[in-house]
Amino acid sequence: MAGSNKPSAESILKEQTNSETLKKIPSVTDRIDQVSQQGSVGNLSSAIGESFFGLNHRQTPSAIPINRDYFGYTFFTRPALNFSTANLRGVRELMPLLTNNMNSIPAILRLTLDPQLARNGFTSPFHDRQQAFIPVLSNHLLSMSGWPDVVAPMATSPEGVYKESHSMVDGLTKNYSTYDITASFRNLPGDPITAMFLFWCHYMSLAFTGRIVPYPKFIVQNRLDSNTRIFRLVMDSTKTKVQKIASTIATPMSSPIGAAFNFEADRPINNSNDQITIPFRCHGAEYQDDVLANEFNRVVQRFNGNMQDNLRDKKCHLLAPDELTIFNRKGCYPRINENTSELEWWVPLDVYKLYQQQASAYKQLTQSDQYGR
């Protein structure tokens, strides 16, 4: 039909030919791989897979970068010391904890080490009763060393006439033993970290002698109330995915308060306690166990019921990457996604809505000032 825009058979065939030709043209990535494969580097886009599949019989340099693990995060769970008023009244060393100034360091330390107090009405604006971990320790940790390696214990037979012998594994690789970990913290004005471990150590000693007693439920359950659980999360470069995870049960063994009383006449400032070094006696070590992510989440949920799986999406808000900086140190609660190994940060929904309202009001105020001028 005259004037019809219907394509002819010739044009359709030409278009199909051009499309098939374009498909056969290698992409830029393919070109780079072809060049690198013929050179000394090897295929760039599949270098890691090829290193598992085939032998590098030409012994050419690898195109794979070295592994770079970021130190990530360290979390210390709160103990459950009995710092009730009746327990503290008879011990002079613990009297500072009975202060009525809830903005003071002793009050904050008391609430941190005894979660039960928050349930009995004790509050402080500098203490989050729903936080399962001790933020001041995580925020100011400088170094931690002493984690044991996984070792396969070996037994070797006596040598024979020709000095022949045989070795084989005869034990467990999982570590149930005790060992020591040393943690160093950056000190703060007022020396709160030293004071925390001073009260912590006093409590354990006094509980041993019977001058103070743990909460009855721990006595009935025959459980230690002075332990902390340390979670170590090794992260990727984006600090979003957990690469490795470890956990241990630890007990602090000392408080370095003695260094505060050192004296040097030619120096007005005592720098010996700029850093606080705390030795921990640890019990067992767990590495790369899938259950650790679940246990980490359960600890968070035990202190913050809104982080339960059936309530979290209704009561909390999952922070997007561009919101993390805004809510830094603002009461975020961590969670490990057990399917993707991503470390998520959640905030209470009411706190997030308040932020949205404040941001909207500020934006309107800024716009009104701009147009008013």
Secondary structure, 3 states (H helix, E strand, C coil): CCCCCCCCHHHHHHHHHHHHHHHHCCCHHHHHHHHHHHCCCCCCCCHHHHHHHCCCCCCCCCCCCCCCCEEEEEEEECCCCCCCHHHHCCCHHHHHHHCCCCCCHHHHHHHHHCCHHHHCCCCCCCCCCCCCECHHHHHCEEEEECCCCCCCCEEECCCCCCCCCCEEECCCCCEEEEEEEEEEEECCCCCHHHHHHHHHHHHHHHHHHCCCCCCHHHHHHCCCCCCEEEEEEEECCCCCEEEEEEEEEEEECCCCHHHHHCCCCCCCCCCCCCEEEEEEEEEEEEECCHHHHHHHHHHHHHHCHHHCCCCHHHHEEECCHHHCCCCCCCCCEEEECCCCCEEEEEEEHHHHHHHHHHHHHHHHHHHHHHHHC
